[in-house]
Amino acid sequence: MRKKKAIVSACLLGEMVRYDGTTKANSGVIEALKEYEIIPFCPEDPVMGTPRERVSVVMADDEYKVIIDKSRIEVTTALKRQTQKMIEAHPDADIIVLKSKSPSCGLGTTPILNGEGDEVKKGNGVAADLFIEKFPGKVFDENSVVC
């Protein structure tokens, strides 16, 4: 029998991949998934490196775009590409656990900004949307993980 697979935001596992080179290690997530094969995931690190400038999700032209805050470079497509690679590499994942409030991984907790930088609502990160589409009912954040 194969071990169940969990794709998990790498920062929750203690990897130093956040924009500022830190982690958001979560012992509860690690404990909850101890029987799983853990597959770390961070779409931002391979695209922009660590440390890196912060990014934000901005509503522009009726769609969400991920923009590097200072340089204003759009990285939406690159982040989606990294997420798609993960999905293609692990189509049999049993659970996905993502970091809340992340521009890539947040589930209904990501600040969505207007063009002036004001928050207009909360939504999903770009990676979260792709995971939800591919793995309906299997995507959680660190505050709602159920095994």
C-alpha positions in Angstrom: 0.0 0.0 0.0 1.4 3.4 -0.9 1.9 6.1 1.6 -0.5 9.0 1.3 1.0 12.1 -0.3 0.7 15.7 1.1 1.9 18.8 -0.8 2.7 21.3 1.9 3.8 24.9 1.7 7.5 24.7 2.4 7.5 27.6 4.9 5.1 25.5 7.1 7.7 22.7 7.2 10.5 25.0 8.5 12.2 25.7 5.2 13.6 29.3 5.0 11.7 30.2 1.8 9.6 33.2 2.8 10.3 36.6 1.1 12.4 37.7 4.1 14.4 34.5 4.4 12.4 33.2 7.4 10.0 30.4 8.0 6.5 29.9 9.4 7.2 26.4 10.7 4.0 24.9 12.1 4.5 21.9 14.4 0.7 21.2 14.3 0.8 20.7 10.5 4.0 18.6 10.7 2.4 16.4 13.4 -0.9 16.1 11.6 0.9 14.8 8.5 3.4 12.5 10.1 2.0 9.5 8.3 2.2 11.2 4.9 4.9 11.4 2.3 5.6 15.2 2.5 6.2 17.1 -0.7 7.4 20.7 0.0 6.1 23.4 -2.3 6.9 27.1 -2.7 6.3 28.6 -6.1 7.9 32.0 -5.2 11.4 30.7 -4.3 12.3 29.2 -7.7 10.9 32.2 -9.5 12.3 35.0 -7.5 14.8 33.4 -5.0 15.1 34.0 -1.3 15.2 36.6 0.1 13.2 38.6 -2.3 10.9 41.6 -2.6 7.4 41.2 -1.3 4.6 40.5 -3.8 1.0 41.4 -3.7 -2.1 40.3 -5.5 -3.6 43.2 -7.5 -7.0 43.3 -9.2 -6.3 44.6 -12.7 -8.4 44.4 -15.9 -10.9 42.2 -14.0 -8.3 39.6 -13.1 -5.8 38.9 -10.3 -2.1 39.6 -11.1 0.8 39.0 -8.8 3.1 42.1 -8.8 6.5 42.6 -7.1 5.8 45.5 -4.8 8.8 47.8 -5.5 9.8 46.9 -9.1 6.1 46.5 -10.2 7.1 43.4 -12.3 4.3 40.9 -12.9 5.1 37.3 -12.0 1.7 35.7 -12.2 2.5 33.5 -15.2 5.8 32.3 -13.7 4.1 31.4 -10.3 1.3 29.5 -12.1 3.9 27.6 -14.2 5.6 26.5 -11.0 2.3 25.4 -9.5 1.4 23.5 -12.6 4.7 21.7 -12.6 3.9 20.5 -9.0 0.4 19.4 -10.0 1.8 17.5 -13.0 4.5 15.8 -10.9 2.1 14.7 -8.2 -1.4 14.2 -9.7 -2.1 11.6 -7.0 -1.6 13.9 -4.0 -4.1 13.1 -1.2 -4.0 16.5 0.6 -2.7 20.0 -0.1 -1.8 22.2 2.9 -1.1 25.9 2.1 0.1 29.0 4.0 -2.7 31.3 4.8 -2.5 35.0 3.7 0.2 34.2 1.2 -0.1 35.9 -2.3 0.5 32.5 -3.8 -1.0 30.0 -1.3 -3.7 31.8 0.7 -7.2 30.3 0.8 -9.7 33.1 1.1 -7.2 35.0 3.3 -5.0 36.7 0.7 -5.3 40.5 0.6 -6.5 41.6 -2.9 -5.4 45.1 -3.6 -6.6 47.7 -6.1 -4.2 49.7 -8.3 -3.5 52.2 -5.5 -2.5 49.5 -3.1 -5.6 49.5 -1.0 -7.1 46.2 0.1 -10.5 45.7 -1.5 -11.2 42.1 -0.4 -9.7 38.8 0.6 -9.3 36.0 -1.9 -7.2 33.0 -2.9 -3.6 33.1 -3.9 -2.8 32.1 -7.5 -1.4 28.7 -6.6 -4.3 28.0 -4.3 -6.7 28.6 -7.2 -4.9 26.0 -9.4 -4.8 23.4 -6.6 -8.5 23.9 -5.8 -9.3 23.3 -9.5 -7.2 20.1 -9.7 -7.8 18.8 -6.1 -11.4 19.8 -5.1 -12.1 19.1 -1.4 -8.4 18.3 -0.7 -7.0 21.8 -0.2 -6.6 23.3 3.3 -4.5 26.0 5.0 -2.6 25.5 8.3 -5.6 26.6 10.3 -8.0 24.1 8.8 -6.0 21.0 7.9 -7.9 17.8 8.4 -6.3 14.4 8.0 
